[in-house]
Amino acid sequence: MDSQNNLSQRVDLSIRTLLELQLSQWQQLRSQLEADEEVSQVSIVYCTT
C-alpha cells in the first residue's frame, strides 16, 4: 500500500511539473506574441488576402 501511495505521489508530481512547464512555455509564447502583435496582424491580413 505504501509503495502505491508513493507512486501516486510521484505521478502527481510529474503531472504538476509537466503542467507548470507547459504553462511557462505558453506564457513565454504569449508574451512573444504580444510583443509581435502588430507583425502578427499584418501577417494574418497578408495570409487572408
C-alpha positions, 0 to 999 in steps of 0.5 A: 500500500505504501509503495502505491501511495508513493507512486501516486505521489510521484505521478502527481508530481510529474503531472504538476511539473509537466503542467507548470512547464507547459504553462511557462512555455505558453506564457513565454509564447504569449508574451512573444506574441504580444510583443509581435502583435502588430507583425502578427496582424499584418501577417494574418491580413497578408495570409487572408488576402 
